[in-house]
């Protein structure tokens, strides 16, 4: 698997990033993933919970003590960038109110077309579908999506662990519809693209299956 590249500034950031990309997780799994002791993980989690970054639920799994399963709070999710969320939503609402839904869709399509051209001009230089998928994940990560990829049978899975335009996507679902169309158009020479999971529909992340044509 090829993971996104990001800058980690502290042990707390590493823990929050782990929950963002892999969560919800138990205390033991968090300790293992971070390479620290269980007690060290518990101390960090307790401090982050007191500060409002994480929360837990107690899950009973038969005999023995219940397990604590940790996840990010709303504040914890906001720790990751949402590109000028309030302004973006205001602009979407203004275009819709003043110019109408059709004008809004045209604006979204024009924006995605620019994205398509930028990505395509880079992907076309990569040799083979796997290299293209890896490069695409890197490009999406550089745009804030914390993307990773892995081989999946005859094709590939692309997982976006964060959506930096989530507020805009919730305000206008056409953004996600046009984005998927853009992915399909961009890869159509080499592969088909299917969306498997969708964050704004309640999934942990957005996930896509990319299959060679």
C-alpha positions as CSV (number, residue, x, y, z in Angstrom):
1,X,0.0,0.0,0.0
2,X,1.1,3.5,-0.7
3,X,0.1,6.0,2.0
4,X,-0.3,9.7,1.8
5,X,2.6,11.8,3.0
6,X,1.9,14.3,5.7
7,X,3.8,16.4,8.3
8,X,3.4,15.1,11.9
9,X,4.3,17.7,14.5
10,X,3.6,15.8,17.8
11,X,2.6,12.5,19.3
12,X,-1.0,14.0,19.7
13,X,-1.1,14.8,16.0
14,X,0.0,11.2,15.2
15,X,-2.8,9.8,17.3
16,X,-5.4,12.1,15.8
17,X,-4.3,11.3,12.3
18,X,-4.4,7.6,13.1
19,X,-8.0,7.9,14.3
20,X,-8.9,10.0,11.3
21,X,-7.5,7.4,8.8
22,X,-8.0,4.1,10.6
23,X,-10.5,4.7,13.4
24,X,-12.5,3.9,15.4
25,X,-9.8,1.9,17.2
26,X,-9.3,0.3,20.6
27,X,-6.6,1.5,23.0
28,X,-4.5,-1.6,22.4
29,X,-4.6,-1.2,18.6
30,X,-3.7,2.5,19.0
31,X,-0.7,1.6,21.2
32,X,0.5,-1.0,18.6
33,X,0.1,1.3,15.6
34,X,2.0,4.2,17.4
35,X,4.7,1.9,18.8
36,X,4.0,2.9,22.4
37,X,2.9,1.2,25.6
38,X,-0.7,0.6,26.4
39,X,-0.4,2.9,29.4
40,X,1.2,5.6,27.2
41,X,-1.7,5.4,24.8
42,X,-4.3,5.6,27.6
43,X,-2.6,8.7,29.0
44,X,-2.6,10.4,25.6
45,X,-6.2,9.4,24.9
46,X,-7.4,10.6,28.3
47,X,-5.7,14.0,27.8
48,X,-7.2,14.4,24.3
49,X,-10.6,13.4,25.6
50,X,-10.4,16.0,28.3
51,X,-9.5,18.6,25.7
52,X,-12.5,17.5,23.5
53,X,-10.5,16.0,20.6
54,X,-11.6,12.3,21.0
55,X,-14.4,10.3,22.6
56,X,-14.9,6.6,23.5
57,X,-17.6,4.1,23.8
58,X,-17.4,0.9,25.9
59,X,-18.1,-2.3,24.0
60,X,-18.5,-5.6,25.7
61,X,-17.1,-8.6,23.8
62,X,-18.1,-11.6,26.0
63,X,-16.2,-12.5,29.1
64,X,-13.8,-9.9,30.5
65,X,-13.6,-6.2,30.8
66,X,-15.3,-4.1,28.0
67,X,-13.1,-2.6,25.4
68,X,-12.8,1.2,24.9
69,X,-13.2,2.1,21.3
70,X,-12.0,5.6,20.4
71,X,-13.1,8.0,17.7
72,X,-12.7,11.6,16.8
73,X,-15.2,14.2,18.1
74,X,-16.6,16.9,15.9
75,X,-13.8,19.1,17.1
76,X,-11.2,16.4,16.3
77,X,-12.5,16.2,12.8
78,X,-12.2,19.9,12.4
79,X,-8.5,19.6,13.3
80,X,-8.1,18.6,9.7
81,X,-8.4,21.4,7.1
82,X,-11.8,22.1,5.5
83,X,-10.9,24.6,2.7
84,X,-12.5,27.9,3.8
85,X,-15.7,26.1,4.7
86,X,-17.9,28.9,5.7
87,X,-17.0,31.2,2.8
88,X,-17.4,28.3,0.3
89,X,-20.9,27.5,1.6
90,X,-21.9,31.2,1.5
91,X,-20.7,31.4,-2.1
92,X,-22.7,28.3,-3.1
93,X,-25.8,29.6,-1.5
94,X,-25.4,33.0,-3.1
95,X,-24.9,31.5,-6.6
96,X,-27.9,29.3,-6.1
97,X,-30.1,32.1,-4.9
98,X,-29.0,34.8,-7.4
99,X,-28.3,32.8,-10.6
100,X,-30.2,29.5,-10.0
101,X,-29.3,25.8,-9.8
102,X,-28.3,25.5,-13.4
103,X,-25.7,28.3,-13.1
104,X,-24.3,26.6,-9.9
105,X,-23.9,23.3,-11.7
106,X,-22.1,25.1,-14.6
107,X,-19.7,26.7,-12.1
108,X,-19.0,23.3,-10.4
109,X,-18.5,21.6,-13.8
110,X,-16.1,24.3,-14.9
111,X,-14.1,24.0,-11.7
112,X,-13.9,20.2,-12.0
113,X,-12.9,20.5,-15.7
114,X,-9.8,22.5,-14.6
115,X,-9.1,19.8,-12.0
116,X,-9.4,17.1,-14.7
117,X,-6.9,18.9,-17.0
118,X,-4.4,19.4,-14.2
119,X,-4.6,15.7,-13.0
120,X,-4.7,14.3,-16.5
121,X,-1.6,16.2,-17.7
122,X,0.3,14.5,-14.9
123,X,-1.2,11.0,-15.0
124,X,-0.7,10.6,-18.7
125,X,3.1,10.7,-18.1
126,X,3.0,7.7,-15.8
127,X,3.7,4.3,-17.2
128,X,1.0,1.7,-16.4
129,X,-2.2,1.9,-14.4
130,X,-0.6,1.1,-11.0
131,X,1.7,4.1,-11.4
132,X,-1.2,6.3,-12.4
133,X,-3.2,5.2,-9.4
134,X,-0.2,5.9,-7.1
135,X,0.4,9.3,-8.6
136,X,-3.3,10.1,-8.4
137,X,-3.3,9.3,-4.7
138,X,-0.3,11.5,-4.2
139,X,-2.0,14.4,-6.0
140,X,-5.2,14.0,-4.0
141,X,-3.2,13.9,-0.8
142,X,-1.4,17.2,-1.8
143,X,-4.9,18.6,-2.2
144,X,-5.8,17.6,1.4
145,X,-7.6,14.3,0.9
146,X,-5.2,12.1,2.9
147,X,-5.5,9.5,0.1
148,X,-4.0,6.0,0.0
149,X,-4.2,3.1,-2.4
150,X,-3.8,-0.6,-2.5
151,X,-4.0,-3.5,-5.0
152,X,-7.4,-5.2,-5.0
153,X,-7.7,-8.3,-7.1
154,X,-7.3,-7.2,-10.7
155,X,-7.7,-3.6,-9.9
156,X,-7.0,-1.0,-7.2
157,X,-8.7,0.7,-4.2
158,X,-8.3,4.4,-3.7
159,X,-9.3,5.6,-0.2
160,X,-9.7,9.3,0.7
161,X,-9.5,9.5,4.5
162,X,-10.4,13.2,4.7
163,X,-12.5,15.6,2.6
164,X,-11.2,19.2,2.7
165,X,-14.4,20.4,1.0
166,X,-16.9,18.5,3.1
167,X,-18.9,21.6,4.1
168,X,-19.3,22.5,0.4
169,X,-20.2,18.9,-0.6
170,X,-22.9,18.8,2.1
171,X,-24.3,22.2,0.9
172,X,-24.3,21.0,-2.7
173,X,-24.3,17.3,-3.5
174,X,-23.7,18.1,-7.2
175,X,-20.0,18.6,-6.2
176,X,-19.6,14.9,-5.4
177,X,-21.6,13.8,-8.5
178,X,-19.5,15.9,-10.8
179,X,-16.3,14.8,-9.0
180,X,-17.1,11.2,-9.7
181,X,-17.8,12.0,-13.4
182,X,-14.5,13.8,-13.5
183,X,-12.6,10.7,-12.2
184,X,-14.3,8.5,-14.7
185,X,-13.5,10.9,-17.6
186,X,-9.9,11.2,-16.5
187,X,-9.3,7.4,-16.3
188,X,-11.5,6.3,-19.2
189,X,-8.5,5.4,-21.4
190,X,-7.1,3.1,-18.8
191,X,-9.8,2.1,-16.3
192,X,-13.3,2.3,-14.9
193,X,-14.0,4.1,-11.6
194,X,-16.7,3.0,-9.1
195,X,-17.4,4.8,-5.8
196,X,-17.8,2.2,-3.0
197,X,-18.1,4.4,0.1
198,X,-19.2,8.0,0.4
199,X,-18.3,10.2,3.4
200,X,-21.3,12.5,3.2
201,X,-23.6,9.5,3.3
202,X,-22.1,8.5,6.7
203,X,-19.1,6.3,5.6
204,X,-15.8,6.6,7.4
205,X,-14.2,7.8,4.2
206,X,-14.7,8.0,0.4
207,X,-13.5,4.9,-1.4
208,X,-13.2,4.1,-5.1
209,X,-12.5,0.9,-7.1
210,X,-10.4,1.4,-10.2
211,X,-10.5,-1.5,-12.6
212,X,-8.4,-1.8,-15.8
213,X,-10.5,-1.7,-19.0
